[in-house]
Amino acid sequence: MLILNQNQIKNLFSSHEVLEAIERAFKIFHENKFEMPDRMHAHHEDITLLLMPCFTEGFFGTKLVSVNPKNTAIGKPSIYGSMILNDSKTGEPIALLNGAALTAVRTGAVGASGIKYTSKESAQNIGIIGTGIQGFTQAIFACAVRPVKKIHVFDLNEEKLAEFAASLQEKLPEVEICSQTSSETLVKESDVIICATSANEPVIPDDPELLRGKCFIGIGSYKPNMRELPDALFSLIENVWVDTPFAAFESGDIAKPLEKGLLGEKQVKPISNLVANETYDSSETSFFKSVGMALFDVLVAEYLYQKAIKENIGTQIDL
């Protein structure tokens, strides 16, 4: 079995190659050439445990993830996990990957797919609300699909905001990183706004004129009581594009507007329709919501495994 740790994954992947793996996952989803049991959720106080299995023609895999938003207050990551990749023909476990790194990479690519298919090609200003690892990888992958010149960042924690901006500037020296003092200012200055927080209430003002003409990418909300986007957004959009139909039940960003009648069920559509047909949402205002799914993990784990074998990266062990 090959083991890939966090640093090995960070040094191994190419943004464009991961994006290709995610687009392949969307096409497999569209063609229904996979088997994916419902994701299992277990909750204990503030901790969520996720068990995510999926089968494809060549490989199957299971990711086990723990999420604890309070970890950030003690300087630890909010997400921990591991991914086991198996050969589909024999069932042999062939790789064990760091789940947090895998999740960050594949989620960054999923968000970038949303940008690619629902935002204007000319978008140069990206806004990131939330300064965790998800916000960081969203910024990295956004630059792979749009000609980004400025990235505006905001977080309520000023110390975290300063550290995040400095780290992002080091990673993206050719892009101007601008720290903002409010989410309102960030939205005004941005063409694409990415929300990557664990908020239970919208992190953006409920003002339709502020939101009009923007592309919104929702990453953080993964429970029905969590929400990042305000009601006003749903008066401006034609459709909500989702990475998986589960989003309508799992995320408060869709479940609550559906309950309030602000959004119709027929308006919630899989973005795989756009990817598979190579079409794009040209609406003035757009919204893509991701909650993730195991199919992404298997396809990206497969890509990382095959590249690691080719480049002789990782540690081989006998169980």
C-alpha positions in Angstrom: 0.0 0.0 0.0 1.2 3.5 -0.9 1.0 6.2 1.8 0.8 9.8 0.8 1.0 12.4 3.6 -0.1 16.0 3.6 3.1 17.6 2.3 3.5 14.9 -0.4 0.0 15.7 -1.7 0.7 19.4 -1.7 3.9 19.0 -3.7 2.5 16.4 -6.0 -0.7 17.9 -7.5 -1.1 20.2 -10.5 -4.1 22.5 -10.3 -4.9 22.0 -14.0 -4.6 18.2 -13.6 -6.9 18.1 -10.6 -9.4 20.2 -12.5 -9.3 17.6 -15.2 -10.0 14.9 -12.7 -13.0 16.8 -11.2 -14.5 17.4 -14.7 -14.1 13.7 -15.4 -16.0 13.1 -12.1 -18.8 15.4 -13.2 -19.0 13.5 -16.5 -19.1 10.2 -14.8 -21.8 11.6 -12.5 -23.8 12.8 -15.5 -23.5 9.4 -17.2 -24.4 7.6 -14.0 -21.4 5.3 -14.3 -20.7 5.0 -10.5 -22.2 3.7 -7.3 -22.3 6.0 -4.3 -24.1 5.1 -1.1 -25.5 8.0 0.8 -23.0 9.8 2.9 -23.3 8.9 6.5 -23.3 11.7 9.1 -22.6 11.1 12.8 -22.7 14.1 15.2 -21.3 14.5 18.7 -21.5 17.9 20.2 -19.6 20.2 17.7 -17.9 17.3 15.9 -19.3 15.8 12.7 -18.0 12.5 11.4 -18.5 11.8 7.7 -18.2 8.4 6.1 -18.0 8.7 2.3 -17.7 5.5 0.0 -17.9 5.4 -3.8 -17.4 2.8 -6.5 -16.2 3.5 -10.1 -15.1 1.2 -12.9 -11.4 1.2 -12.0 -11.3 2.0 -8.3 -13.4 2.4 -5.2 -12.6 4.3 -2.1 -13.8 5.5 1.3 -13.0 8.8 3.0 -13.5 9.2 6.7 -13.5 12.8 7.8 -14.0 14.6 11.1 -15.0 18.3 11.2 -14.8 20.5 14.3 -15.1 24.2 13.6 -13.9 25.0 17.2 -10.4 23.7 16.3 -9.5 27.0 14.7 -9.7 28.7 18.2 -6.9 26.4 19.4 -4.7 26.6 16.3 -5.7 23.2 14.8 -7.3 22.4 11.4 -11.0 22.1 11.5 -10.9 19.0 9.2 -9.0 15.7 9.7 -9.4 12.6 7.7 -8.0 9.7 5.7 -8.8 8.2 2.3 -8.4 4.5 1.4 -8.2 3.8 -2.3 -9.0 0.2 -3.5 -8.7 -1.7 -6.8 -12.2 -2.3 -8.0 -11.5 -5.7 -9.4 -9.8 -7.3 -6.4 -10.8 -5.0 -3.6 -7.1 -4.7 -2.6 -6.3 -1.5 -0.7 -3.6 0.2 -2.7 -3.3 3.7 -1.2 -3.8 5.6 2.0 -4.0 9.4 1.6 -4.1 12.3 4.0 -7.8 13.1 4.0 -7.5 16.8 4.9 -5.1 17.5 2.1 -7.2 15.5 -0.4 -10.4 17.3 0.7 -8.7 20.8 0.4 -7.4 20.0 -3.1 -10.5 18.5 -4.6 -12.8 21.1 -3.0 -10.6 23.9 -4.4 -11.0 22.3 -7.9 -14.8 21.8 -7.4 -15.1 25.5 -6.5 -13.0 26.5 -9.6 -15.3 24.4 -11.8 -18.2 26.4 -10.5 -16.3 29.6 -11.4 -15.4 28.2 -14.9 -19.0 27.3 -15.8 -21.0 30.1 -14.0 -18.9 33.3 -14.0 -17.8 35.7 -16.7 -14.6 34.7 -18.5 -13.3 38.2 -17.9 -13.6 38.0 -14.1 -10.3 39.4 -12.6 -11.3 40.2 -9.0 -11.9 37.3 -6.6 -13.3 37.7 -3.1 -12.7 35.1 -0.4 -14.7 35.2 2.8 -13.1 32.8 5.4 -9.4 32.3 6.0 -9.1 28.6 6.6 -7.5 26.0 4.3 -10.6 25.9 2.1 -10.4 29.6 1.5 -6.7 29.2 0.6 -7.2 26.4 -1.9 -10.2 28.1 -3.4 -8.0 31.1 -4.2 -5.3 28.9 -5.7 -7.6 27.1 -8.0 -9.6 30.2 -9.0 -6.4 31.5 -10.5 -6.3 28.4 -12.7 -9.6 29.2 -14.5 -9.7 33.0 -14.6 -7.2 35.8 -15.3 -7.1 36.9 -11.7 -5.3 40.2 -10.9 -6.7 40.8 -7.4 -7.9 38.7 -4.5 -9.9 40.4 -1.8 -10.0 38.6 1.5 -12.1 39.1 4.7 -12.4 37.4 8.1 -13.8 38.7 11.4 -10.6 37.6 13.0 -8.1 40.3 12.1 -5.0 38.3 13.2 -6.0 35.3 11.0 -6.8 37.7 8.2 -3.3 39.2 8.2 -1.7 35.7 8.4 -3.9 34.4 5.6 -3.2 37.4 3.3 0.6 37.1 3.9 0.6 33.4 3.1 -1.6 33.8 0.0 0.7 36.6 -1.2 3.7 34.4 -0.9 1.9 31.6 -2.8 0.6 34.0 -5.5 3.3 36.7 -5.9 1.9 37.9 -9.2 -1.6 38.6 -7.8 -2.4 41.6 -5.6 -3.9 40.4 -2.2 -6.2 43.0 -0.6 -7.4 42.6 3.0 -10.9 44.2 3.4 -12.5 45.5 6.6 -16.0 44.2 5.8 -17.8 41.7 3.6 -19.8 44.5 2.0 -16.6 46.1 0.7 -15.3 42.8 -0.5 -18.5 42.1 -2.5 -18.3 45.6 -4.1 -14.7 45.0 -5.2 -15.1 41.4 -6.5 -16.5 39.8 -9.6 -16.6 36.3 -8.0 -17.3 35.9 -4.3 -16.3 32.6 -2.6 -17.7 31.9 0.9 -15.7 29.3 2.8 -16.9 29.7 6.5 -18.7 27.7 9.1 -21.3 30.4 9.7 -24.9 29.8 10.7 -26.1 33.1 9.4 -25.4 34.9 6.1 -21.9 36.5 6.0 -23.0 39.0 3.2 -25.4 41.9 3.6 -29.0 41.2 2.4 -28.9 43.9 -0.3 -29.9 42.9 -3.9 -28.2 45.9 -5.4 -24.9 44.9 -3.8 -25.2 41.3 -5.1 -26.4 42.0 -8.6 -24.1 41.0 -11.4 -21.8 38.9 -9.3 -21.0 35.1 -9.2 -21.3 33.5 -5.9 -19.6 30.2 -4.9 -20.8 28.6 -1.6 -18.3 26.2 0.0 -18.7 26.3 3.7 -22.2 25.3 4.6 -22.6 21.5 5.0 -25.5 21.3 7.5 -29.1 22.5 7.3 -28.5 25.0 10.1 -25.5 26.5 8.3 -25.8 29.4 5.9 -23.5 31.9 4.1 -25.7 33.6 1.4 -28.5 36.0 2.1 -32.2 35.9 1.0 -31.7 38.7 -1.5 -29.5 36.5 -3.7 -32.5 34.3 -4.6 -34.4 37.2 -6.1 -31.6 37.7 -8.6 -30.7 34.2 -9.9 -32.4 31.9 -12.4 -30.9 28.7 -11.1 -28.8 27.3 -8.3 -26.1 25.0 -9.6 -25.1 22.2 -7.3 -22.3 19.6 -7.3 -24.7 17.0 -6.0 -28.5 16.8 -5.4 -27.7 16.2 -1.7 -27.0 19.9 -1.5 -30.7 20.7 -1.4 -31.0 18.8 1.9 -27.6 19.1 3.5 -26.9 22.8 3.1 -28.9 25.6 4.7 -27.9 27.8 1.7 -30.5 25.9 -0.3 -32.7 24.1 2.2 -33.8 27.3 4.0 -34.6 29.3 0.8 -36.6 26.3 -0.4 -38.5 26.2 2.9 -39.2 30.0 2.7 -40.4 29.7 -0.9 -37.6 31.9 -2.2 -36.4 29.1 -4.4 -38.2 26.5 -6.4 -37.1 22.8 -6.6 -36.9 23.0 -10.4 -34.3 25.8 -10.0 -31.8 23.5 -8.3 -29.8 21.9 -11.1 -26.7 19.8 -11.2 -23.7 21.6 -12.6 -22.7 18.3 -14.3 -25.3 19.2 -17.0 -23.1 22.2 -17.9 -19.8 20.3 -17.7 -20.9 17.3 -19.7 -22.4 19.4 -22.4 -19.7 22.1 -22.3 -22.2 24.9 -21.8 -22.1 27.9 -19.5 -24.4 29.9 -17.3 -24.5 33.4 -18.8 -26.9 34.9 -16.2 -26.1 38.3 -14.8 -26.0 36.9 -11.3 -25.1 33.3 -10.6 -24.7 30.9 -7.7 -22.9 27.5 -7.4 -23.2 25.5 -4.2 -20.9 22.7 -3.3 -21.3 20.2 -0.4 -18.9 17.6 -1.9 -19.3 13.9 -2.7 -17.2 10.8 -2.5 -17.0 10.5 -6.3 -14.7 13.6 -6.3 -12.4 11.9 -3.7 -12.1 8.7 -5.6 -11.2 10.4 -8.9 -8.7 12.8 -7.3 -7.2 10.0 -5.2 -6.8 7.9 -8.3 -5.0 10.8 -10.0 -2.7 11.4 -7.1 -2.0 7.6 -6.7 -1.1 7.2 -10.4 1.1 10.3 -10.5 2.9 9.3 -7.2 3.7 5.8 -8.6 5.0 7.4 -11.8 7.2 9.9 -10.0 8.2 7.5 -7.2 6.7 9.6 -4.4 5.2 8.3 -1.1 5.9 5.4 1.2 5.2 1.8 0.4 4.2 -0.4 3.3 2.9 -4.0 3.9 -0.2 -4.2 6.1 
